[in-house]
Amino acid sequence: MKELTIKAAIENIEKVTNFVNTELEALDCPYKAEMQIDLAIDELFGNIANYAYNPETGDATVRLEVEEDPLSVIITFSDNGKPFNPLEAKEPDTTLSAEERQIGGLGIFIVKKYMDMIDYDYRDGQNILRIKKALR
């Protein structure tokens, strides 16, 4: 298990992505899975950075765990910001054109589509969001 605690700020998305990708490369992660995980990091850490502490700032922790059979990674995002369960957000109507759709919700929709598991819990004053992706 590897863990990174960092200021929840947009400019730190790249550091979080690099932290996770270093581990993924050591696992010989397929390129497609890495890109899907990177997209999830961008969306989920970006949401924490933009909304969890707004207008204040605070830290977020990203933890990466590896499961062996089948080879998978579990990435946990946690923060002490405002409680928010992105899984309760209304799903976008993808049958509408981009111009007709309401703004928001597409990012988490894509994360749900690309990840094998996503769950949320609010416990002891913390938002805890976990995603899982099989690498094989």
N, C-alpha and C positions, 0 to 999 in steps of 0.2 A: 504494500500500500504506500502510495506517495501522496503528499499533501502540500498545497500551496495556499497561504493566506495572503491576500493582497487587497489594496484599496479597490473598492467597487467603482471603477471609473472606466469610461469608454476607451481611454488610451491604454488600458491594461488588457484589453481583449487579446492583443497580439502576444503578450507575455503568457497569458493563460493557455492560448493555443499552442505556443511553443513548448510549454511545460508538458501538456498532454501529448503533443506529437513526438517529443523525445522518447516517451514511453512507448507510443505506438510503433515507432520505427524499431525499437529494440525487440518488439514482438513480431516484426515483419508483417505489419498490418497492410492489407491490400489498399491500394490507392483510393478506390471508390469508397471504402469504409472510412478511411481517414478524412476524405472530403466531406462526407456526410456528418462525421463527428465534428469537424471544424465548423460546419454550418450550424450545428446545434449549439456549440460553444458561443459562437457569435450571437445567436439569438438569445440564449438563456443568460449568459453573463451580461450581454447588452441590456436585457430587461432589468437585471439586478442593478446595474450601473445607473440606468435612467430612472428607475422608479422606487427601489427599495428604501432609500434614505432621503429622497427628494424632499426639501431642498438641501438637506444636510448631506454629509458623506459618511461612509463607514466601510468596514471590511467585509470581504466575502472569502469563503474557503472553498477550494476545489480539491476534491479527493479522488484519486484514481485507484481502483482495485482491479485485479485480474482474476478471472475464473478460468480454470483449465479445461473443463470438459462440458460443452465445447468451449474453445478459446474465445473469451469475451472480455470486454472491459465494462466496468460500472463506474460512471463518473457522477459524483455527488456535489451539488452546489448548495452551500448553506450561507445564510446571512441573518443578521439580527434586525433587519428592516421591517417595514410594514407587512403584515400578513397578506399574502397574495398567492392564490392557487391558480396558475395559468391553465390548468386542466379544466377549470370551470368556465373558461372563456367560451363564448359562442363561436362555433366553427363558421368560417367564411363560406358563403355560397359560391362555390367554384364554377357553378353553371353560368354565373353572370360574367359579363365582360369586366375588365379591370376598371373601366370608367363607372360602371354601375355598382360595383362592390363598395361596401363600407371600408374605411381605413382601419387597419389593425387585424390581428388574429391569424394572418397568413403564416407568420414565422413559426408559431407554436404548432400550427397545423402541419407544416413541413417537418418539424422535429418529430411529431408523433408518427408521421409516415415513414421516416428514415430509421428511427430507433426501434429496437426490438421490445423495449419496455421503457415506460416513463411513469414515475409516480411522485406524489407530493405529500408532504406531511408538515404540519406546523406543531412543533414540540418545544417546550421550554424556552419560548420566546424566539424560536428560530424557524425560518423557512428552510425546508430541506427538500430539494428536488433531485431525484435520481434518474439517470438514463442508463440504458444498457444496450450494447451493440456487440453482436457476434462478429468475430473476425474471420471465421472460416465457414 
